[in-house]
């Protein structure tokens, strides 16, 4: 039986919970939103060539979320015109799809109504990679009405969106799951290097089963290694 001191020491050795939204983004979630391009699962923060994201991703409901609920899915670029541009950036709306529900064994999210803003692939004007951020919200009810002040957004109006203000106006709260990928005109993401599924680290399966090692040690493996090492230390100390 471990003492309180032993448990406290073990807690300090465990890896911290990791946000699945980009750093300094104004909405956050620690639940990964599984998605894939061209059947390749994408991990949060993975660089992608522009050619990989021309078609809408396949998005799946995380295993921890209820399957019989209705959700709203959106994708934004918070870095227009460039992540390094002076002054505030203009958020671009790339996708706004209300009323999605999980279907099948893989819990693939499928729409039950038309998109407010259909998927628009990344078209970054800068060399520096933009952080294309997918957000999943719990929707209240099976139908959705665009809140006041956001009626202008649609297929032809995408600029000056505000995901935080939208979520508040629609009564959505914080996202229940999120993820993001990086694409720009430089750093190898425009010509195919670092393509879908090609980045190191643990990818997330499209079925919401969590990280798997693909080209590197996944977070789960690291966490277990740290835990085992911590228990060994506690045994030596006689705690």
Secondary structure, 3 states (H helix, E strand, C coil): CCCHHHHHHHHHHCCCCCCCCCCCCCCCCCCECCEEECCEEECCCEECCHHHHCCCCEEECCCCCCCCCCEEEEEEEEEECCCCCCCCCEEEEEEEEEEEEEECCCCEEEECCCCCECCCCCCCCCCCCEEEEEEEEECCCCCCCCCCCCCCCECCECCCECHHHHHHHCCCCCCCEEEEEEECCCCCCCCCCCCCCCCCCEEECCCCCCEEECCCCCHHHHHHHHHHHHHHHHHHHCC
